[in-house]
């Protein structure tokens, strides 16, 4: 299998990197907010309220860093990515030439939608 470089691969790789940077930003934001909350809790006077907030903080620790905001958007993104991959890699597929030339729009749009599908 020979991999040819073209603009479609570059655009798709760039949008994939943007998606992964977005996920990294979400993870970093959650960690930063958790640290700030822990500092705020430690400044409180010792007592029942502090223990309750510490327990709440511990429960939040096991929650993932990001969550799905819309399953519909995620589903559409997956369909777009798969459609682009199938059009690109299936030789005998009867589709218009414009779809074969611009196969990369589907996966790229899928990654962009993925960015908005997580919070």
C-alpha positions as CSV (number, residue, x, y, z in Angstrom):
1,X,0.0,0.0,0.0
2,X,1.5,3.3,-1.1
3,X,0.5,6.4,0.8
4,X,0.4,9.4,-1.4
5,X,0.6,12.8,0.2
6,X,-2.2,15.2,-0.8
7,X,-3.9,18.2,0.7
8,X,-6.8,16.1,1.9
9,X,-4.6,14.1,4.2
10,X,-3.0,17.2,5.6
11,X,-6.3,18.9,6.3
12,X,-7.7,15.8,8.0
13,X,-4.6,15.5,10.1
14,X,-4.7,19.1,11.1
15,X,-8.4,18.9,12.2
16,X,-7.6,15.7,14.1
17,X,-4.8,17.6,16.0
18,X,-7.2,20.4,16.7
19,X,-9.7,17.9,18.2
20,X,-7.0,16.3,20.4
21,X,-5.8,19.8,21.6
22,X,-9.5,20.6,22.5
23,X,-9.7,17.4,24.6
24,X,-6.4,18.3,26.3
25,X,-7.7,21.7,27.1
26,X,-10.8,20.2,28.6
27,X,-8.7,17.9,30.8
28,X,-6.4,20.8,31.9
29,X,-9.4,23.0,32.8
30,X,-10.9,20.3,35.0
31,X,-7.6,19.7,36.8
32,X,-7.1,23.5,37.3
33,X,-10.6,23.9,38.7
34,X,-10.1,21.0,41.0
35,X,-6.9,22.4,42.4
36,X,-8.5,25.8,42.9
37,X,-11.4,24.2,44.7
38,X,-9.1,22.2,46.9
39,X,-7.2,25.4,47.9
40,X,-10.5,27.0,48.7
41,X,-11.6,24.1,50.8
42,X,-8.3,24.0,52.7
43,X,-8.7,27.8,53.6
44,X,-12.0,27.0,55.3
45,X,-12.1,26.6,59.0
46,X,-12.0,22.9,60.0
47,X,-15.4,21.5,60.7
48,X,-18.4,19.8,59.2
49,X,-18.7,22.0,56.1
50,X,-15.0,21.4,55.2
51,X,-15.4,17.6,55.6
52,X,-18.6,17.6,53.4
53,X,-16.8,19.6,50.6
54,X,-13.8,17.3,50.8
55,X,-16.1,14.3,50.4
56,X,-17.8,16.0,47.4
57,X,-14.3,16.7,45.9
58,X,-13.4,13.0,46.3
59,X,-16.6,11.9,44.5
60,X,-15.8,14.2,41.6
61,X,-12.3,12.8,41.2
62,X,-13.5,9.6,39.5
63,X,-15.6,11.5,36.9
64,X,-14.0,11.6,33.5
65,X,-12.3,14.9,32.4
66,X,-14.8,15.4,29.6
67,X,-18.3,14.3,28.8
68,X,-20.5,14.1,25.7
69,X,-22.7,17.1,25.3
70,X,-24.7,15.8,22.4
71,X,-24.9,12.2,21.2
72,X,-26.6,13.3,18.0
73,X,-23.6,15.5,17.1
74,X,-21.2,12.6,17.9
75,X,-23.2,10.2,15.7
76,X,-23.2,12.6,12.8
77,X,-19.5,13.1,13.2
78,X,-18.8,9.4,13.1
79,X,-21.0,8.9,10.0
80,X,-19.2,11.7,8.2
81,X,-15.8,10.3,9.1
82,X,-16.7,6.8,8.0
83,X,-18.2,8.0,4.8
84,X,-15.1,9.9,3.9
85,X,-12.9,6.9,4.6
86,X,-15.1,4.5,2.6
87,X,-15.1,6.9,-0.4
88,X,-11.3,7.3,-0.2
89,X,-10.5,3.6,0.2
90,X,-13.1,1.8,-1.9
91,X,-11.9,1.5,-5.5
92,X,-15.0,0.2,-7.3
93,X,-17.5,2.5,-5.5
94,X,-19.8,4.3,-8.0
95,X,-19.9,7.9,-6.6
96,X,-19.6,11.2,-8.4
97,X,-16.1,12.4,-9.1
98,X,-16.4,15.4,-6.9
99,X,-17.0,13.2,-3.9
100,X,-13.9,11.2,-4.8
101,X,-11.8,14.4,-5.2
102,X,-13.1,15.9,-1.9
103,X,-13.3,12.8,0.3
104,X,-11.4,14.6,3.1
105,X,-14.3,17.0,3.8
106,X,-16.2,14.3,5.6
107,X,-13.5,13.3,8.1
108,X,-12.4,16.9,8.6
109,X,-16.0,18.0,9.3
110,X,-16.4,15.0,11.5
111,X,-13.4,16.0,13.7
112,X,-14.8,19.6,13.8
113,X,-18.1,18.3,15.0
114,X,-16.4,16.1,17.5
115,X,-14.8,19.2,19.0
116,X,-18.3,20.6,19.7
117,X,-19.7,17.2,20.8
118,X,-17.7,17.1,24.1
119,X,-17.7,19.5,27.0
